Amino acid sequence: MQTKITKIFKIVIVLLLVFTLFACEKDPNNSVDPDPPNGEKDTIRPLIMVNADAQTIRVKQNQILDLKDTLIAAGIKAMDNVDGIITNKIEINVNDFDISKPGEYIIDVFVFDSSNNKSEVKFITVIVEEYYGLIMEYPIFTGEIPDEVKTVDKQLLFGGAFYFKTISTKDKWVGIEGVITLPEFEIKRYATSYNTELNVDPNCKNLDNPSIYMGGQAAYHSDVGLSLSQVLLGNGTISKGSYAYRPFWRYITSISETNKDIGPVDINNHRRYGVSATNANETNMIANWYYKDTEYYYLPGDKIRMIVYSPKPDYLQLQIEVLEKSTLESSVRIREENNWKDPANFISPIFISAGHGTNMKVEFKRVNAIDQSGNEGKTAIMTGSNVKIAVWESVYLHRNINGTKYRVAFTEERSDTLGAPEDKYFTYTIIDPNTGGVSITIHPNKENE
């Protein structure tokens, strides 16, 4: 009687298995029966089941992983009429799969049961996505650099904002990085009436917008870093005004460039950023990260390491390393009230920037600014907005010297600084000759206070 009940139970399990298989796969080739009669060899093939999410697997270039475990975690299962669940016995043929090379690969997945019956082979697509991890700090070079360019071009003033910009010499630089404690600010210019008791009113559209960024100039120029931006509030709505520093990357391309990366956020296809062109010729690109990823909201008091460098010829990348989370009362409160995640390291996709990472001599920059909405290229509008002291603890340029990448202090001798529209709107220290560090305050209306 017990044997009969067991037999019936196994039949029910197998029928459920067949139903699941037909629900998940369009063309199953396996015929499934219960246990073979006593004394007969089991000749029924085990089953490999692949759900929709496991048909295509995405991994990062040079990621350390166990491919079998990754496939199983994605939802690939194996079952047998006699052995039951045998997912742990899954085998794979990796074919030409290479985690170090971005591309699309086909992996063979199959399983043997205890009677050595082999399942149908399933073919899984594994996409290795190009990825560059957070770069470690290079050693510091303090000696004489062979063939270093000793002269720097004077900057031209570009109207429409209050900005304090330091540019480097045009030389064989391959990147720039700096450690900064993000500054507090007060915004006093909005499109409508606003709450004057707040340093920044997220419920009104601001017309002044603090930003802290780097960037470069090779064949074209780029602006890359953090800008005060709209955010996801705790009540589920998007703020009308800017409320947190968020990553952006703006880059110029040629008209004929085919890799502009224009496109919206597409979560289903694992694209968590959007890129749009700001001009008809589609040569001026602006990119922003997905607004729901609140771990990439940075606030005053956060101490970060900002890096803009060339990971491969003709490309740049932005990296943000969080060194300390802010303990300022206002920043702690804003994060808690809006249920934002703790700040995390950020790595942008690489983006086209012709000339960087090649033999071309290039320029890098460091900028603290109050940008003004709709005013680019015009006369800066006087404002009561201000940005309190921003402390750049260090700023270094990157350079290859005798086959090794080094950090080189971003000093007065390697730079030209411009306070626009006039120097009087800024308070700043001299650049530290050893670290490239500097402190900057922006106060357009100070002389009228």
C-alpha positions in Angstrom: 0.0 0.0 0.0 2.8 2.4 0.9 4.5 1.6 -2.4 1.3 2.4 -4.3 0.9 5.8 -2.5 4.6 6.6 -3.3 4.0 5.8 -6.9 0.9 8.0 -7.1 2.8 10.8 -5.4 5.6 10.6 -8.0 3.1 10.6 -10.8 1.6 13.8 -9.5 5.1 15.4 -9.2 6.0 14.5 -12.7 2.7 15.9 -14.1 3.3 19.2 -12.2 6.8 19.2 -13.7 5.5 18.7 -17.2 3.0 21.6 -16.7 5.8 23.8 -15.5 7.9 22.9 -18.4 5.2 23.7 -20.9 4.6 27.0 -19.2 8.2 28.0 -19.4 9.3 26.6 -22.7 7.7 26.7 -26.2 9.0 23.4 -27.5 10.0 20.8 -24.9 11.3 17.6 -26.4 11.3 15.4 -23.3 8.6 12.9 -22.7 8.2 12.3 -18.9 6.9 9.2 -17.3 6.9 8.0 -13.7 9.4 5.4 -12.4 10.2 2.6 -14.9 8.9 -0.9 -14.0 10.9 -2.8 -11.4 14.1 -4.1 -12.9 14.1 -1.9 -16.0 16.7 0.8 -16.6 15.6 4.4 -16.3 15.9 5.9 -19.8 14.0 9.1 -19.3 16.0 12.3 -19.8 16.1 14.8 -17.0 14.8 18.2 -17.5 16.5 21.6 -17.6 14.1 24.5 -17.0 15.0 28.1 -17.9 12.8 30.9 -16.9 12.5 34.1 -18.9 14.9 36.0 -16.7 17.6 33.4 -17.2 17.6 33.3 -21.0 20.1 36.2 -21.0 22.6 36.8 -18.2 24.5 40.0 -17.8 27.9 40.2 -16.1 30.6 42.8 -15.7 33.9 42.7 -17.4 36.6 41.1 -15.2 34.0 40.3 -12.6 35.0 37.5 -10.2 32.2 34.9 -10.4 31.3 31.3 -10.5 29.4 31.0 -13.8 27.4 27.9 -12.8 26.3 29.6 -9.5 25.4 32.7 -11.5 23.2 30.7 -13.9 21.4 28.9 -11.0 20.8 32.1 -9.1 19.2 33.6 -12.3 16.6 30.8 -12.2 17.9 27.7 -14.1 16.7 24.4 -12.6 17.1 20.7 -13.2 14.7 17.9 -12.3 14.5 14.1 -12.9 11.7 11.6 -12.7 13.8 9.4 -10.4 16.4 11.7 -8.7 14.1 14.6 -8.1 15.7 18.1 -8.0 19.2 17.8 -9.4 20.0 21.5 -10.0 23.3 21.1 -8.2 24.4 18.6 -10.9 24.0 21.1 -13.7 27.0 21.2 -16.0 28.1 23.9 -18.5 30.3 24.2 -21.5 31.7 27.8 -21.6 32.8 27.5 -25.2 34.7 30.8 -26.0 33.4 32.7 -23.0 35.9 35.3 -21.8 35.1 37.5 -18.8 37.9 39.9 -19.7 36.4 40.7 -23.1 33.1 42.5 -23.5 30.7 40.8 -25.9 28.0 38.3 -26.3 28.6 34.6 -25.6 26.6 31.3 -25.8 26.9 28.9 -22.9 25.7 25.3 -23.1 23.8 24.0 -20.0 22.8 20.4 -19.4 22.6 17.8 -16.7 23.0 14.0 -16.3 20.8 11.9 -13.9 22.0 9.0 -11.9 21.3 6.7 -14.8 23.6 8.8 -17.0 20.7 10.1 -19.1 21.6 13.5 -20.5 19.1 16.3 -20.7 18.4 18.4 -23.7 21.1 21.1 -24.0 19.9 24.6 -23.3 21.7 27.6 -24.8 22.1 30.6 -22.6 23.3 34.0 -23.7 25.8 35.7 -21.4 26.6 39.3 -22.1 29.9 40.6 -20.7 29.4 44.4 -20.3 32.4 46.7 -20.5 33.2 47.8 -17.0 36.0 49.8 -15.4 36.1 49.5 -11.6 37.0 52.3 -9.1 40.6 53.1 -9.7 43.0 53.0 -6.8 45.1 56.0 -5.9 48.2 56.2 -8.0 51.6 57.0 -6.3 52.5 60.6 -6.1 55.3 61.9 -8.3 57.1 65.0 -7.1 60.2 65.1 -9.3 60.9 66.8 -12.6 58.7 65.5 -15.4 60.5 65.0 -18.7 59.2 67.2 -21.5 56.5 68.8 -19.2 54.8 71.8 -20.8 55.6 74.8 -18.7 53.2 77.4 -20.1 49.4 77.5 -19.7 46.9 79.3 -21.8 44.9 82.2 -20.3 41.2 81.5 -20.0 38.5 83.5 -21.8 35.5 84.5 -19.8 32.2 82.8 -20.6 29.2 84.7 -19.3 26.0 83.5 -17.6 27.2 82.1 -14.3 29.4 82.7 -11.3 32.2 80.2 -11.5 35.7 79.7 -10.2 37.6 77.6 -12.7 41.2 76.3 -12.8 42.5 74.8 -16.0 45.7 72.9 -16.5 48.4 73.1 -19.1 47.8 71.3 -22.3 50.0 68.3 -21.8 50.1 64.5 -21.7 47.6 64.3 -18.8 45.3 61.3 -18.7 43.0 62.3 -15.9 42.3 64.4 -12.8 41.0 63.7 -9.3 40.3 65.6 -6.1 39.1 65.0 -2.6 36.4 67.5 -1.6 33.9 68.0 1.3 30.8 69.1 -0.5 29.7 72.6 0.6 26.5 74.0 2.0 24.6 76.6 0.0 21.7 79.1 0.0 19.6 79.6 -3.0 17.8 82.9 -3.1 16.5 83.1 -6.7 13.5 81.1 -7.9 10.9 81.2 -10.7 8.1 81.8 -8.2 7.7 82.9 -4.6 9.5 80.6 -2.1 10.0 79.8 1.5 12.6 82.4 2.6 13.3 80.5 5.8 14.9 77.6 3.9 18.4 77.5 2.6 16.9 75.7 -0.5 13.2 75.2 -1.2 12.6 71.9 -3.1 9.0 72.9 -3.8 9.9 75.8 -6.1 12.0 75.8 -9.3 15.4 77.4 -8.5 17.1 79.7 -11.1 20.5 79.5 -9.4 22.1 76.1 -9.3 25.4 75.1 -7.5 27.7 72.7 -9.2 31.1 71.2 -8.6 32.7 69.5 -11.5 35.8 68.6 -13.5 36.2 67.9 -17.2 38.6 68.3 -20.0 39.5 69.7 -23.4 40.9 67.5 -26.1 39.4 67.5 -29.6 36.3 68.8 -27.8 35.5 69.9 -24.2 33.5 68.1 -21.4 32.0 69.1 -18.1 31.8 66.1 -15.7 30.9 66.0 -12.0 28.0 66.9 -9.6 25.2 69.4 -10.1 22.4 70.3 -7.7 19.4 68.5 -9.2 15.8 67.5 -8.7 15.2 64.4 -6.5 12.7 61.8 -5.5 11.1 63.0 -2.3 9.9 60.8 0.6 6.3 61.2 -0.5 7.0 59.6 -3.9 6.9 62.8 -5.9 9.7 64.5 -7.7 10.9 67.9 -6.3 10.2 71.0 -8.3 13.6 72.4 -7.4 17.1 71.1 -7.0 17.8 69.5 -3.7 20.9 67.2 -3.8 24.1 67.0 -5.8 23.8 64.3 -8.5 26.2 63.0 -11.2 26.1 64.4 -14.7 28.4 64.2 -17.7 28.3 66.7 -20.6 30.4 66.0 -23.7 30.8 67.4 -27.2 31.1 65.2 -30.2 31.5 65.6 -34.0 28.4 65.5 -36.2 29.6 62.3 -37.8 30.3 60.5 -34.4 28.4 57.2 -34.3 28.8 56.4 -30.6 26.9 59.4 -29.1 25.0 57.1 -26.8 21.7 59.1 -27.1 18.8 57.4 -25.5 16.5 57.4 -22.4 16.7 55.4 -19.2 15.6 51.9 -20.0 15.5 49.8 -16.8 14.2 46.6 -18.6 17.4 46.6 -20.7 19.7 47.5 -17.7 20.3 51.1 -18.8 20.0 53.3 -15.7 21.0 56.6 -17.3 19.7 58.8 -20.1 21.6 60.9 -22.7 20.0 63.7 -24.8 21.4 66.1 -27.3 20.9 69.8 -26.5 21.3 71.0 -30.0 19.8 70.2 -33.5 23.1 68.8 -34.8 23.3 66.4 -31.9 26.9 67.3 -31.0 26.3 68.5 -27.4 25.3 65.7 -25.1 24.1 65.8 -21.5 23.7 62.7 -19.4 22.1 62.0 -16.0 21.7 58.9 -13.9 18.3 57.4 -13.0 16.6 59.5 -10.4 15.3 56.6 -8.2 18.8 55.5 -7.3 19.0 57.6 -4.2 22.4 56.2 -3.2 23.8 58.6 -5.8 22.3 61.7 -4.0 25.2 63.6 -2.4 24.7 66.2 0.3 26.7 69.0 2.0 29.2 67.5 4.3 29.8 64.3 2.3 33.5 63.9 1.6 34.1 62.4 -1.7 36.9 61.6 -4.2 36.0 62.8 -7.7 37.8 61.3 -10.6 37.6 62.0 -14.3 40.0 60.0 -16.4 40.5 58.2 -19.7 40.1 54.4 -19.3 40.8 53.9 -23.0 41.6 56.0 -26.0 39.0 58.6 -26.9 36.8 58.0 -23.9 36.4 59.5 -20.4 34.6 58.3 -17.3 33.4 59.8 -14.0 34.0 58.1 -10.7 32.8 59.2 -7.3 34.3 57.5 -4.2 32.5 58.2 -0.9 35.1 58.7 1.8 32.8 60.0 4.6 29.0 60.4 5.0 27.9 63.8 6.1 27.2 64.4 9.8 25.7 67.9 9.3 22.3 68.0 11.0 20.6 69.3 7.9 22.0 66.6 5.6 21.2 63.8 8.1 17.6 65.1 8.5 17.1 65.4 4.7 18.3 61.8 4.1 16.1 60.5 6.9 12.9 62.4 6.0 13.1 61.3 2.4 14.2 57.7 3.0 17.3 58.0 0.8 19.9 55.4 0.9 23.4 56.1 2.3 25.7 57.6 -0.3 27.5 55.1 -2.4 30.4 55.0 -4.9 29.3 55.9 -8.4 30.9 54.9 -11.7 29.5 56.3 -14.9 29.4 54.5 -18.2 32.4 55.5 -20.4 31.6 58.2 -22.9 33.1 59.5 -26.1 35.7 62.3 -25.8 37.9 62.3 -28.8 41.6 62.8 -28.1 41.7 61.8 -24.4 43.9 58.9 -23.7 45.8 59.3 -27.0 49.0 61.2 -27.8 47.1 64.4 -28.0 48.0 67.0 -25.5 44.9 67.8 -23.4 43.7 70.0 -20.7 41.8 69.2 -17.5 39.9 71.5 -15.1 38.4 72.0 -11.7 35.2 74.1 -11.3 33.1 75.5 -8.5 30.0 77.3 -9.8 26.6 78.8 -9.4 25.0 78.1 -12.8 22.0 80.2 -13.8 19.0 78.7 -15.6 18.5 79.9 -19.1 21.4 82.3 -18.9 24.3 80.5 -20.5 26.5 82.8 -22.6 24.8 85.9 -21.2 25.7 88.4 -18.5 25.6 86.8 -15.0 22.5 87.9 -13.0 23.3 89.4 -9.6 21.9 87.1 -6.9 21.8 86.6 -3.1 22.5 82.9 -3.6 25.8 81.7 -2.2 27.9 78.6 -1.8 29.7 78.3 1.5 33.3 77.1 1.8 34.1 74.1 -0.3 37.3 72.4 0.8 39.3 70.7 -1.9 41.7 68.7 0.3 43.8 67.7 -2.7 43.6 67.9 -6.5 46.0 65.8 -8.7 46.5 65.4 -12.4 47.2 61.9 -13.8 50.2 61.2 -16.0 52.1 58.2 -17.4 55.8 58.6 -16.4 58.2 55.9 -17.5 55.4 53.4 -17.9 53.7 54.0 -14.6 50.6 56.1 -13.8 51.2 58.8 -11.2 49.4 61.6 -9.5 50.9 65.0 -9.9 49.8 67.9 -7.8 47.6 70.4 -9.6 49.7 73.5 -8.7 49.8 77.2 -9.6 52.6 76.5 -12.0 50.5 74.0 -13.9 47.3 76.0 -14.0 45.4 79.2 -14.8 42.5 80.3 -12.6 39.6 82.6 -13.4 36.9 83.9 -11.1 33.9 84.9 -13.3 32.4 87.4 -13.9 34.8 89.0 -11.4 37.3 87.8 -8.9 35.6 89.8 -6.1 32.7 87.4 -5.9 34.9 84.6 -4.5 37.0 84.0 -1.4 39.8 81.4 -1.9 43.1 80.2 -0.6 46.3 79.8 -2.6 46.8 76.4 -4.1 48.8 74.1 -1.8 52.0 73.3 -3.8 52.2 69.8 -2.4 48.6 68.6 -2.7 46.9 71.0 -5.1 44.3 71.6 -2.4 42.3 74.9 -2.2 39.2 76.3 -0.4 36.6 78.3 -2.3 33.5 80.3 -1.3 31.1 81.9 -3.8 29.3 85.0 -2.6 28.0 87.2 -5.5 26.2 89.7 -3.2 28.7 89.9 -0.4 29.7 93.4 -1.2 26.1 94.6 -0.9 25.4 92.9 2.5 
